[in-house]
């Protein structure tokens, strides 16, 4: 009966109470999934301003929400799409976010599609080098450990024929400004443009993510890369950080398997995480139908 009443409402009368209730329910569910309150409010405003003018008569509210969200999602083209120009991909971020494992996943997948890659590590820790060596040996990828900015320049010159050069770095605390600037001392020596991936975990608290992004922005971050989607349930934070930082997304990791558990981020996948990964999704979908 409620759906029949919605269908009968003339669109010229504006956003009625039934629409408002359905929109509110959707935004509440997204809030439960980690979407920031201020972003949810902006979406509600977007509904009020654009719903009746933009929506197709066969489109339901959830589909229109996807339409609004998709206009905000930015994606950095994946390394898999490289053509002729060499790329240098640097992975930075706090300790424990999975930088080294994520690098190995992407490198392994590039080798599978025929790309010629090399790895350089700035991480002085023995176990980090052992981890990289394990994967590099399996895939026939050369790896070099460097201890100085000049050593980094020399290593990159030796990899002149590589399609992609991966640079692994030691985890930096967002509270340790000196550590991040020291990393910048290495990277700012390089003349070639870098793709710098800030690796973040969805299990980290929102305020820590914001602080981390602010501190690492000193390095001219190219993209956000989110890990541990299998361990966290507040996936709305991915969308939040993209909006707050203005940085595009690149990859999402979903488990421990190397190289399988990684995805290239797409607008459709990000929106799916925010909307369709909701608690009580079946109720939301049922309430949101308008046609």
Backbone as a ProteinNet text record, in pm:
[ID]
protein_1_A
[PRIMARY]
XXXXXXXXXXXXXXXXXXXXXXXXXXXXXXXXXXXXXXXXXXXXXXXXXXXXXXXXXXXXXXXXXXXXXXXXXXXXXXXXXXXXXXXXXXXXXXXXXXXXXXXXXXXXXXXXXXXXXXXXXXXXXXXXXXXXXXXXXXXXXXXXXXXXXXXXXXXXXXXXXXXXXXXXXXXXXXXXXXXXXXXXXXXXXXXXXXXXXXXXXXXXXXXXXXXXXXXXXXXXXXXXXXXXXXXXXXXXXXXXXXXXXXXXXXXXXXXXXXXXXXXXXXXXXXXXXXXXXXXXXXXXXXXXXXX
[TERTIARY]
82.4	0	85.9	192.6	281	341.1	381.8	441.1	339	211.6	107.3	87.5	93.4	76.7	186.9	311.8	425.7	407.4	363.6	345.4	241.9	142.2	32.7	66.9	177.3	210.8	260.9	202.4	256	396.9	488.6	626.7	637.6	545.4	554.8	533.1	485.1	458.9	582.8	695.5	818.2	846.2	947.4	993	901	814.2	714	770	684.7	727.7	774.7	710.9	751.2	891.7	918.3	1052.2	1153.7	1120.4	1211.1	1243	1141.7	1164	1256.8	1236.2	1319.7	1464	1479.4	1612.8	1681.1	1607.7	1663.6	1706.6	1624.3	1657.6	1785.4	1799	1919.4	2043.8	2033	2148.1	2183.2	2083.9	2110.2	2185.2	2145.2	2213.6	2358.3	2379.7	2516.1	2600.2	2536.9	2607.6	2654	2569.6	2608.1	2725	2737.5	2846.9	2970.8	2969.8	3089.3	3090.6	2985.3	2983.6	2972	3051.8	3053.3	2919.5	2880.5	2751.3	2740	2846.1	2838.9	2823.4	2882.1	2866.4	2724.6	2670.3	2532	2436.2	2462.4	2377.4	2385.4	2504.7	2521.2	2441	2439	2362.3	2212.8	2167.2	2026	1993.4	2084.8	2063.9	2060	2146.2	2147.5	2016.1	1957.7	1827.2	1723.3	1723.3	1622.7	1634.5	1758.7	1780.2	1764.6	1799.8	1807.6	1720.5	1659.4	1588.5	1478.3	1388.9	1271.9	1306.7	1413.3	1451.4	1535.2	1610.1	1709.5	1665.7	1592.3	1563.5	1478.9	1515.7	1434.6	1313.4	1202.9	1080	1089.1	1181.7	1199.5	1312.3	1373.5	1485.8	1434.3	1483.9	1443.5	1542	1510.1	1590.6	1732.5	1747.5	1881.1	1964.5	1903.1	1974.1	2013.6	1926.5	1961.3	2074.2	2075.4	2185.4	2316.9	2315.5	2434.6	2479.3	2381.7	2411.2	2482	2433.6	2497	2638.7	2652.8	2783.4	2885	2841	2933.8	2995	2922.1	2975.8	3090.9	3106	3210.3	3330.8	3316.2	3424.8	3530.7	3656.7	3769.9	3862.7	3907.3	3992	4119.8	4234	4361.4	4374.5	4405.5	4421.5	4521.5	4491.1	4577.7	4707.8	4805.9	4935	4920.1	4817	4791.7	4766.9	4728.9	4696.3	4814.6	4933.8	5049.3	5077.1	5124.5	5156.9	5308.4	5360	5502.2	5586.7	5527.4	5605.1	5631	5755.5	5790.1	5722.7	5674.9	5613.9	5698.1	5709.8	5774.3	5666.8	5635.4	5526.5	5584.2	5554.9	5608.8	5495.1	5518.8	5416.3	5457.4	5375.8	5406.1	5285.8	5310.4	5200.1	5246.9	5154.5	5189.8	5229.7	5295.4	5330.4	5203.5	5205.3	5095.4	4979.2	4987.8	4877.3	4888.4	5003.5	5019.6	5084.7	5174.6	5238.5	5315.9	5400.5	5487.2	5405.4	5308	5223.5	5143.7	5093.2	5015.9	5103.5	5223.5	5318.8	5341.6	5361.9	5386.9	5267.4	5147	5026.7	5021.2	5043.6	5035.7	5148.4	5269.8	5383.7	5359	5308.1	5280.7	5177.3	5073.1	4969.8	5020.6	5112.5	5171.2	5258.1	5333.2	5414.7	5324.7	5210.9	5117.2	5068.2	5057.7	5009.6	5124.2	5246.6	5359.6	5438.4	5416.9	5492.6	5629.3	5725.9	5862.2	5880	5896.9	5899.6	6025.1	6058.8	6168.2	6126.3	6190.1	6155.8	6279	6259.1	6361.2	6301	6376.3	6327	6415.1	6348.9	6417.6	6403.2	6331.1	6302.8	6424	6483.9	6605.3	6579.8	6453.6	6422.2	6446.5	6512.2	6550.7	6428.1	6325.4	6209.8	6132.3	6133.9	6065.1	6135	6270	6345.9	6324	6318.8	6295.3	6158.2	6058.8	5924.7	5922.7	5985.2	5990.2	6070.1	6180.5	6263.2	6185.7	6101.9	6023.2	5935.8	5862.3	5773.9	5853.2	5955.8	6035	6100.3	6151	6214.4	6112.7	5991	5886.9	5850.2	5855.2	5810.1	5925.1	6048.5	6162.5	6179.2	6146.5	6156.6	6286.2	6370.1	6491.7	6455.2	6534.2	6508.3	6640.3	6637.1	6756	6721.7	6813.3	6798.7	6893	6841.6	6926.1	6925.7	7034.8	7052.2	7070.8	7062.8	7085.2	7010.9	6984.4	6921.2	7000.9	7133.6	7216.9	7206.3	7197.1	7180	7047.3	6944.9	6814.3	6821.7	6890.8	6906.2	6979	7084.7	7161.5	7076.2	6996.4	6912.6	6808.6	6749.9	6650.8	6715.4	6837.2	6908.1	6932.9	6957.8	6980.3	6850.9	6738.2	6608.6	6549.4	6632.5	6585.8	6493	6506	6424.2	6293.1	6269.5	6149.6	6026.4	5912.6	5785.9	5744	5760.1	5723	5832.7	5874.1	5967.5	5887.5	5887	5818.8	5919.1	5879.4	5964.1	5887.9	5941.6	5882.9	5951.5	5875.5	5930.6	5897.9	5972	5947	5822.8	5745.4	5627.5	5663.1	5587	5611.9	5491.6	5515.4	5407.3	5363.5	5231.4	5187	5226.6	5269.9	5316.3	5464.4	5532.8	5676.7	5704.9	5699.3	5718.5	5858.6	5957.6	6095.6	6109.6	6045.4	6054.3	5995.7	5883.2	5819.2	5905	5962	6047.2	6175.2	6224.8	6343	6311.6	6192.3	6149.1	6138.9	6088.6	6081.7	6217.9	6318.1	6455.9	6500.7	6458.6	6488.8	6410.9	6280	6192.5	6211.7	6243.6	6258.8	6387	6474	6595	6567.3	6452	6423.3	6365.7	6415.9	6371.1	6245.6	6225.2	6107.6	5983.5	5866	5742.9	5711.9	5661.3	5632.7	5482.6	5440.3	5305.8	5320.4	5272.6	5290.9	5157	5152.5	5031.7	5037.1	4938.5	4927	4841	4902.9	4835.9	4773.1	4640.4	4563.7	4478.6	4451.2	4366.4	4226.4	4124	3986.5	3956.8	4043.8	4022.7	4070.7	4134.2	4186.3	4075.9	4079.6	3979.5	3985.8	3868.7	3855.7	3949.8	3957.1	4039.6	4188.6	4230.7	4369.9	4397.8	4301.1	4317	4333.2	4251.7	4259.5	4395.7	4443.6	4573.8	4685.7	4674.2	4775	4782	4666.6	4662.4	4722	4694.5	4746.1	4899	4953.3	5098	5171.1	5115.6	5183	5164.7	5076.1	5054.5	5179.8	5272.2	5402.4	5473.2	5440.8	5506.4	5436	5332.8	5255.3	5190.6	5103	5034.4	4955.6	4968.3	4895.6	4760.3	4753.2	4632	4623.7	4500.9	4476.7	4455.7	4514.4	4499.4	4454.3	4339.9	4284.7	4301.5	4344.7	4367.1	4270.6	4269.2	4198.4	4046.4	3990.6	3845.6	3778.1	3850.3	3795.4	3792.4	3865.8	3874.3	3788.3	3746.9	3667.4	3528.4	3434.9	3298.9	3252.5	3335.8	3298.7	3358.3	3309.7	3368.5	3337	3242.9	3213.8	3333.2	3426.8	3545.2	3629.5	3622	3694.2	3643.6	3512.9	3450.9	3482.8	3476	3505.1	3643.2	3743.3	3881.1	3904.7	3840.1	3851.7	3797.2	3683.1	3622.2	3707	3750.1	3825.3	3960.7	4030.3	4165.1	4164.8	4057.7	4054.6	4141.5	4188.1	4274.3	4192.7	4232.6	4161.8	4196.7	4115.1	4141	4213.7	4278.6	4352.4	4320.2	4358.4	4338.4	4272.3	4212.2	4151.2	4197.7	4245.5	4285	4180.8	4163.2	4049.3	4087.6	4215	4258	4408.6	4455.8	4598.6	4666	4589.1	4651	4724.6	4843.9	4927	4946	4910.9	4865.4	4714.3	4636.8	4495.1	4409.3	4431.5	4334.9	4355.3	4337.3	4344.8	4254.4	4194.5	4104.9	4148.6	4127.3	4139.1	4012.9	4027.5	3910.6	3834	3703.3	3615.8	3504.4	3443.2	3330.2	3220.3	3193	3086.7	3117.1	3243.4	3282.1	3274.8	3321.8	3318.4	3174.4	3087.5	2947.4	2881.7	2917.5	2863.3	2901.2	3024.9	3069.4	2992.3	2957.7	2887.4	2738.5	2678.2	2532.7	2492.3	2541.6	2491	2554.4	2655.4	2719.3	2660.6	2536.3	2474.8	2420.4	2419.4	2346.7	2197.7	2123.2	1980.5	1950.8	2037.8	2025.5	1892.1	1839.5	1715.1	1601.5	1601.1	1496.9	1511.3	1637	1659.2	1611.5	1646.7	1608.4	1455.3	1391.4	1245	1181.8	1237.1	1180.5	1207.9	1315.7	1358.7	1288.5	1215.4	1153.3	1045.5	1047	942.7	879.8	919.1	857.9	834.8
-120.8	0	125.9	121.6	238.2	264.4	155.1	172.4	228.1	181.3	234	382.2	423.9	564.6	649.8	594.7	668.4	685.6	577.3	586.1	690.1	704.1	795.7	941.2	969	1107.7	1179.2	1291.9	1369.9	1418	1404.6	1445.2	1595	1672.2	1817.2	1866.5	1780.6	1825.2	1828.4	1786.3	1791.5	1660.4	1661.3	1541.1	1512.5	1412.8	1385.1	1314.7	1297	1236	1092.5	1018.9	879.9	874.1	959.9	966.9	1004	1104.1	1150.5	1038.3	960.3	850.4	745.3	713.5	613.8	663.3	790.2	848.9	846.5	885.1	886	745.4	644.8	507.2	461.3	495	457.9	523.6	651.7	723.6	673.4	637.7	580.1	448.3	367.1	240.3	262.4	361.9	391.6	444.7	517.9	564.9	445.1	343.2	222	152	172.1	111.7	200.5	310.2	391.9	520.8	550.3	676.7	792.5	897.6	1012.5	1084.5	1139.1	1207.1	1324.3	1401.8	1519.2	1481	1367.5	1321.2	1269.8	1199.1	1152.7	1270.9	1378.4	1497.5	1561.2	1562.7	1616.1	1534.1	1403.5	1317.8	1346.6	1369.5	1403.6	1533.6	1630.6	1757.5	1733.8	1642.1	1610.2	1550.4	1467.8	1412.4	1522.8	1612.7	1719.2	1808.6	1833.3	1925.9	1860.3	1731.6	1673.5	1554.5	1495.8	1369.7	1379.8	1473.1	1479.2	1523.3	1603.2	1651.9	1550.9	1466.8	1382.2	1237.4	1188.3	1045.7	997.9	885	818.8	757.6	754.8	707.4	560.2	485.5	345	323.1	431.2	423.3	433.6	345.7	356.9	443.1	469	561.2	509	378.9	323.6	341.1	326.8	347.9	494.1	584.4	725.8	761.1	696.3	716	672.3	560.3	514.4	618.2	677	781.2	899.8	942.2	1053.9	1018.6	899.3	858.2	845.2	790.1	766.5	896.1	1006.6	1134.3	1183.1	1122.7	1164.2	1070.8	951.7	853	883	890.1	911.4	790.1	744	624.7	655.9	615.9	625.9	504.4	523.3	407.7	307.9	178.6	76.5	56.9	1.8	-26.5	-129.7	-210.7	-309.8	-244.7	-117.4	-47.8	27	12.4	85.8	45.8	141.2	115.6	118.6	230.9	238.1	306.2	396.9	476	398.2	399	331.9	401.6	320	372.8	333.8	427.2	398.6	408.9	296.4	289.2	274.6	371.4	375.6	349.2	260	224.4	276.9	367.7	429.7	413.4	433.7	427	382.4	374.9	332.8	185.8	149.4	9.6	-74.4	-193.3	-287.4	-278.2	-190.8	-179.3	-278.9	-343.5	-444.5	-392.6	-296.2	-238	-342.2	-417.8	-513	-623.1	-677	-782	-729.1	-606.5	-546.7	-524.3	-473.9	-456.6	-590	-696.4	-828.4	-876.7	-848.7	-890	-822.4	-691.9	-618.7	-661.7	-674.9	-717.1	-854.8	-947.5	-1082.1	-1083.5	-1003	-996.7	-932.2	-836	-774.9	-874.9	-955.5	-1058.6	-1156.4	-1188.9	-1281.9	-1231.9	-1099.4	-1044.1	-998.9	-1042.3	-1020.4	-892.9	-823.5	-701	-734.4	-650.1	-665.4	-572.5	-629	-547.3	-573	-475.8	-487.1	-427.5	-471.5	-424.7	-365.1	-251.5	-188	-173.5	-206.7	-187.6	-89.4	3.5	96.6	52	-57.1	-106.7	-181.9	-135.2	-200.1	-329.4	-360.4	-476.5	-607.3	-700.5	-827.1	-906.5	-914.7	-998.1	-941	-806.9	-745.9	-785.5	-785.8	-826.8	-974.5	-1055.3	-1198.7	-1223.7	-1148.4	-1163.2	-1128.9	-1016.4	-977.4	-1077.1	-1125.3	-1222	-1349.4	-1390.3	-1512.4	-1499.9	-1389.2	-1370.3	-1339.8	-1257.6	-1219.9	-1342.2	-1433.2	-1554.5	-1642.8	-1650.2	-1732.2	-1680.2	-1549.4	-1489.5	-1441.1	-1465.5	-1423.7	-1273.1	-1204	-1058.2	-1018.9	-936.2	-889.6	-794.9	-798.1	-711.8	-655.6	-527.3	-461.2	-389.1	-394.9	-321	-201.8	-82.3	37.5	105.5	177	238.2	389.1	448.4	592.7	645.4	774.8	833.8	808.4	817.4	791.6	645.5	556.2	415	389.8	464.7	451.9	495.3	604.9	653.6	550.4	491.3	391.3	267.3	225.6	107.3	131.6	250	282.8	284.6	333.2	332.4	190.6	99.1	-41.2	-106.7	-49.1	-104.3	-28.3	28.2	115.3	42.8	-89.6	-165.4	-215.8	-189.3	-240.8	-157.3	-224.1	-153	-80.3	-149.7	-91.6	-120.6	-17.3	-32.2	-10.8	-112.4	-102.3	-62.5	33.2	73.8	50.5	-38.3	-66.9	21.3	67.6	156.4	103.2	150.8	113	184.9	117.6	180.5	303.7	412	537.6	571.9	601.5	646	786.3	812.5	948.4	1049.5	999.7	1087.9	1122.2	1053.2	1072.8	1153	1284.8	1372.4	1357.9	1337.6	1323.1	1201.3	1090.1	967	986.9	1056.6	1080.8	1173.9	1276	1368.6	1300.5	1205.9	1131.4	1047.2	989.8	916.8	1011.6	1132	1231.8	1267.9	1262.3	1292.2	1194.2	1070.4	970.2	999.7	1017.8	1026.2	1155.4	1264.5	1393.4	1402.2	1301.3	1296.8	1247.5	1187.4	1122.2	1221.5	1216	1310.6	1262.2	1131.2	1077.4	1095.3	1113.4	1123.6	991.5	1002.2	884.4	867	743	711.8	668.4	752.5	723.9	679.6	553.3	493.2	499	565.5	566	446.6	350.6	225.6	239.5	224.9	241.7	118.6	90.6	-23	24.7	-45.5	-7.8	-35.8	-108.6	-136.9	-23	77.9	190.6	292	353.1	452.8	573.5	632.8	741.7	858.2	895.9	1011.3	984.3	858.3	821.6	823.7	778.5	782.8	926.3	1015.9	1156.6	1215.9	1185.7	1236.7	1178.7	1050.5	984.3	1046.9	1066.6	1125.2	1265.6	1340.6	1477.1	1477.1	1388.1	1383.1	1334.9	1235.3	1179	1264.2	1360.5	1444	1522.5	1533.8	1594.6	1526.4	1397.8	1320	1330.5	1415.1	1429.6	1297.3	1250.1	1122.1	1123.7	1014.7	1001.8	936.2	841.6	761.8	698	664.2	588	442.1	353.1	209.6	149.8	82.8	30.3	-120.3	-164.2	-305.5	-356.8	-489.9	-560.7	-542.3	-539	-530.5	-652.5	-764	-885.3	-879.3	-785.7	-776.8	-665.4	-569.5	-456.1	-457.6	-390.6	-383.2	-239.4	-140.9	-0.7	46.6	-10	18.9	159.2	225.8	364.4	455.6	413.3	496.6	512.7	417.3	429.2	551.4	563.7	677.3	807.2	802.5	921.8	977.8	891.3	937.5	989.9	928.8	978.8	1121.2	1145.3	1278.3	1377.8	1340.4	1432.3	1470.5	1373.1	1400	1453.5	1426	1463.5	1374	1260.4	1168.8	1055.6	1009.2	895.5	765.1	664.6	530.1	450.3	340.3	259.5	110.7	51.7	-91.4	-114.9	-235.8	-281.3	-424.2	-453.5	-592	-657.8	-788.3	-858.3	-985.7	-1007.8	-1128.7	-1143.3	-1259.9	-1283.2	-1348.9	-1407.3	-1480.3	-1384.7	-1429	-1350.6	-1433.4	-1379.5	-1242.4	-1227.6	-1330.3	-1333	-1225.9	-1199.3	-1120.7	-969.4	-921.6	-777.9	-745.3	-628	-584.6	-446.8	-421.8	-286	-211.6	-98.5	-22	31.1	23.9	80	157	254.8	325.5	229.2	128.2	32.6	-45.2	-85.1	-161.6	-75.2	47.7	137.6	164	190.7	216.6	92.9	-23.2	-147.7	-165.7	-129	-140.4	-47.2	70.5	169.2	138	93.1	73.6	-71.3	-161.6	-298.5	-385.8	-333.9	-408.9	-368.5	-322.9	-268.3	-376.7	-347.5	-431.5	-411.4	-521.7	-508.8	-467.4	-509.1	-463.3	-498.9	-617.3	-659.3	-566.8	-520.7	-427.7	-294.1	-248.8	-120.6	-126.2	-236.7	-250	-253.1	-325	-334.7	-199.1	-122.1	8.6	110	86.4	188	176.5	68.8	52.1	157.7	219.6	319.3	292.7	182.3	153	4.6
0	0	0	76.2	80.6	-56.8	-124.9	-257.3	-355.1	-344.2	-431.7	-408.5	-281.6	-248.6	-306.3	-306.7	-363.3	-512.8	-580.4	-724.5	-762.6	-676.9	-709.8	-685.3	-611.6	-580.4	-704.9	-741.3	-853.7	-821	-916.3	-892.3	-870.5	-921.9	-911.1	-769.1	-681.8	-544.8	-457.6	-511.2	-432.6	-363.3	-277	-208.5	-91.6	-105.3	-2.9	118.2	219.9	345	326.7	235.1	213.8	155.8	57.6	1.2	109.6	188.4	293.3	391.1	426.8	521.2	461.1	334.4	269.4	256.1	221	210.6	347.1	449.6	584.8	625.8	596.3	632.5	563.7	434.8	362.1	421.8	450.4	506	645.5	724.1	856.3	843.1	746.9	725.9	681.1	595.2	552.1	667.6	756.7	876.6	959.6	969.9	1042	974.5	845	770.1	765.4	841.3	854.4	777.3	700.3	627.1	726.1	705	796	793.4	909.4	922	825.9	812.3	725.5	579.4	540	402.4	380.5	480.4	470.7	457.1	531.3	521.5	383.5	326.4	191.2	89.9	111.3	21.4	33.3	155.8	175.6	102.4	111.8	40.8	-109.8	-156.4	-297.4	-343.5	-258.4	-290.3	-302.6	-205.3	-204.1	-327.1	-368.9	-479.6	-616.6	-626.3	-758.9	-787.9	-686.9	-705.9	-810.5	-794.8	-882.2	-1023.4	-1036.5	-1168.7	-1246.8	-1174.4	-1239.3	-1251.9	-1156.1	-1148.8	-1266.5	-1318.9	-1421	-1352	-1421.9	-1358	-1318.6	-1377.6	-1342.2	-1242	-1193.2	-1100.1	-957.1	-868.7	-728.7	-651.3	-526.9	-446.3	-428.7	-408.8	-391	-518	-632.6	-758.7	-775.3	-731.6	-741.7	-645.7	-529.3	-434.8	-498.6	-569.1	-640.6	-742.8	-808.8	-908.3	-841.9	-725.1	-654.6	-609.8	-552.4	-502.7	-616.2	-729.2	-839.7	-892.2	-876.3	-922.5	-834.1	-716.7	-622.9	-621.5	-678.2	-672.3	-777.4	-732.2	-823.1	-815.5	-931.6	-938.7	-1015.4	-959.1	-1029.9	-1122	-1250	-1339.5	-1282.6	-1290.6	-1230.1	-1306	-1237.9	-1300.9	-1412.3	-1403.8	-1507.8	-1644.3	-1643.6	-1768.9	-1830	-1772.9	-1825.7	-1970.4	-2047.1	-2187.4	-2206.4	-2254.6	-2287.9	-2180.1	-2105.6	-2010.4	-1880.9	-1836.2	-1711.1	-1593.2	-1497.7	-1376.3	-1254.9	-1160.9	-1032.8	-925.6	-864.3	-766.5	-626.1	-541	-405	-306.5	-211	-113.3	23.7	77.2	205.8	298	427.8	522.9	659.3	753.8	889.1	895.6	1002.2	1026.5	1042.6	984.3	1006.4	909.9	809.4	714.5	599.3	586.1	482.1	355.1	367.6	249.1	168.9	236.8	167.5	100.5	171.7	114.4	-4.1	7.5	-102	-224	-201.6	-312.6	-383.1	-303	-361.1	-443	-396.9	-470.4	-607.3	-609.5	-736.6	-828.7	-773.3	-855.1	-915.4	-835.8	-884.7	-996	-981.3	-1084.7	-1212.4	-1200.5	-1319.5	-1395.2	-1321.3	-1385.2	-1460.8	-1403.1	-1467	-1602.6	-1616.1	-1743.7	-1833.4	-1798.7	-1887.9	-1867.6	-1756.8	-1731.4	-1671.7	-1703.1	-1653.7	-1534.5	-1414.9	-1293.7	-1212.2	-1129	-1033.9	-901.5	-793.5	-659.4	-592.4	-527.9	-444.5	-304.7	-202.6	-66.5	10	77.9	167.7	313	334.4	468.8	522.2	631.1	682	759.4	785.7	869.7	794	860	797.6	753	838.4	804.9	686.2	669.6	555.2	425.4	427.2	309.1	279.3	384.1	364.5	302.7	346.5	291.6	142.9	106.4	-33.6	-116.8	-61.7	-133.6	-165.1	-73	-93.2	-217.3	-225.6	-340.8	-468.4	-455.8	-573	-636.5	-554.8	-607	-679.1	-626.1	-689.3	-828.4	-845.8	-971.2	-1060.2	-1017.9	-1098.1	-1104.5	-995.2	-990.6	-920.6	-982.3	-913.3	-798.9	-693.6	-578.6	-528.3	-492.7	-439.2	-309.5	-215.5	-91	-95.3	-67	-70.5	66.1	92.9	224.3	219.7	99.4	88.5	-33.1	-37.1	-156.2	-283.5	-276.1	-393.7	-437.2	-337.5	-368.8	-438.9	-401.6	-465.3	-611.7	-636.9	-774.5	-859.8	-804.5	-880	-910	-812.4	-831.6	-940.6	-942.7	-1045.5	-1184.2	-1192.7	-1321.6	-1370.6	-1278.5	-1318.9	-1366.6	-1329.1	-1369.6	-1487.9	-1570.4	-1678.2	-1775.5	-1789.2	-1884.3	-1823.3	-1697.5	-1631.6	-1668.1	-1678.1	-1699	-1571.6	-1458.6	-1328.4	-1228.1	-1155.8	-1044.8	-916.1	-829.2	-700.8	-593.2	-509.5	-396.8	-267.6	-185.3	-53.8	50.2	147.4	250	388.6	484.6	623.4	674.8	758.2	815.5	897	877.3	947.6	1034.6	1159	1245.3	1204.2	1197.6	1166.2	1272.7	1388.9	1495.6	1483.7	1391.9	1378.1	1251.1	1262.2	1146.7	1088.5	1173.7	1127.4	1035.8	1073.8	995.4	855.7	848.6	719	634.2	694.5	619.1	572.8	651	609.1	485.8	482.3	363.9	244	269.3	163.6	108.4	192.7	150.2	41.3	52.5	-50.4	-178.1	-164.2	-281.4	-359.4	-290	-358.2	-441	-427.6	-507.8	-649.8	-669.6	-797.4	-897.2	-1019.4	-1120.8	-1192.3	-1197.8	-1265.5	-1178.3	-1238.1	-1159.8	-1089.8	-969.8	-888.6	-870.4	-858	-811.2	-666.1	-575.9	-433	-375	-333.1	-278.1	-125.6	-66.7	79.7	119	186.9	221.8	360.5	365.4	488.8	513.4	639.9	676	713.9	665.4	700.5	847.1	916.1	1057.8	1147.9	1089.3	1167	1195.5	1312.1	1348.7	1254.7	1231.7	1135.6	1166.6	1293.3	1327.7	1303.7	1320.7	1294.4	1144.7	1065.4	920.2	871.5	925.6	886.6	921.3	1039.9	1083.6	995.6	965.4	882.5	743.9	682.8	548.1	548.2	653.4	661.7	672.9	755.1	775.4	649.9	583.2	466.7	341.9	344.3	227.1	189.9	283.2	257.6	140.1	116.4	12.2	-123.2	-131.7	-256.2	-296	-210.7	-231.2	-361.7	-438.5	-565.2	-546.7	-451	-438.6	-300.6	-261.1	-138.9	-176.6	-97.8	-117.9	14.9	15.9	140.9	150.8	269.1	296	402.7	417.4	524.7	519.5	398.4	387.8	450.5	454.8	513.9	666.3	725.5	871.3	929.5	846.7	895.8	837.2	904.9	852.3	830.3	864.7	843.5	710.9	601.9	471.1	420.9	485.1	448.7	467.3	551.7	576.1	450.5	357.9	230.6	155.1	149.4	80.4	154.4	287.6	368	336.9	340.2	322.1	181.6	83.9	-52.4	-61.6	3.7	1.4	80.2	200.4	286.5	227.1	167.3	116.9	-25.9	-99.8	-240.5	-327.3	-271.2	-345.2	-406.6	-524.9	-584.9	-514.7	-537.5	-487.4	-594.3	-552.9	-649.6	-635.6	-522.2	-500.5	-364.6	-351.8	-227.9	-203.2	-81.9	-53.9	35.8	12.2	73.5	146.6	172.7	241.9	239.9	286	303.7	183.7	93.8	-17.5	-111.2	-152.7	-244.6	-372.3	-488.7	-515	-529	-493.5	-529.5	-462.6	-335.2	-257.9	-271.1	-393.9	-419	-537	-533.5	-640.7	-688.4	-817	-868.1	-827.7	-763.3	-719.3	-840.6	-832.3	-935.2	-865.7	-932.6	-870.6	-828.3	-911.5	-880.5	-752.7	-735.5	-617.2	-490.9	-501.1	-385	-342.7	-438.9	-408.5	-349	-401.9	-348.7	-202.6	-167.4	-28.7	63.3	13.3	95.6	106.8	-3.5	-5.7	17.6	-64.8	-63.2	43.1	108.8	216.5	351	350.2	469.9	560.6	689	783	756.4	755.5	731.3	588.9	494.2	356.4	293.6	324.9	262.3	300.4	425.7	468.7	399.3	384.2	317.7	174.2	106.4	-34	-47.9	42.8	35.8	59	154.4	185.5	76.2	-2.2	-99.7	-233.8	-257.3	-388.7	-412.1	-529.9	-561.1	-695.7	-758.3	-886.3	-902.1
[MASK]
+++++++++++++++++++++++++++++++++++++++++++++++++++++++++++++++++++++++++++++++++++++++++++++++++++++++++++++++++++++++++++++++++++++++++++++++++++++++++++++++++++++++++++++++++++++++++++++++++++++++++++++++++++++++++++++++++++++++++++++++++++++++++++++++++++++++++++++++++++++++++++++++++++

